[in-house]
Amino acid sequence: MSVPADFGSISSPAPGASGGLGWVSVAQSQKWGPPGSTPQLVPGPDFLAWNGRSFTEYGEQAVAGEGGSATLRLAPAPAPGTETVWSVGRAAGPEATFAPRVLRFG
């Protein structure tokens, strides 16, 4: 399978409703921008949802006063048969602090 991110590390796979691969998180994801663009690398997806044939890209929404985030773990929703996933991590806060980040997709 081809992952729609050129750089970054794939981590924390989580199962989908069928029990197979459903989601993965991508740490520090970047993609090549259009030819001749500046900068050459642009932010890539934070999460990828797998439907059995291809990935759908998802990104975290920006939060005022917070910088980039790191996903620590993905977990599927507790309801069997759903495509929802939870992400637990942290974001860079002001003055070298961290802010907890909990997100839900799907």
Secondary structure as GFF3:
##gff-version 3
##sequence-region A 1 106
A	DSSP	beta_strand	7	15	.	.	.	ID=ss1
A	DSSP	beta_strand	21	32	.	.	.	ID=ss2
A	DSSP	beta_strand	41	43	.	.	.	ID=ss3
A	DSSP	beta_strand	47	50	.	.	.	ID=ss4
A	DSSP	beta_strand	55	58	.	.	.	ID=ss5
A	DSSP	beta_strand	69	76	.	.	.	ID=ss6
A	DSSP	beta_strand	85	92	.	.	.	ID=ss7
A	DSSP	three_ten_helix	94	96	.	.	.	ID=ss8
A	DSSP	beta_strand	98	105	.	.	.	ID=ss9
###
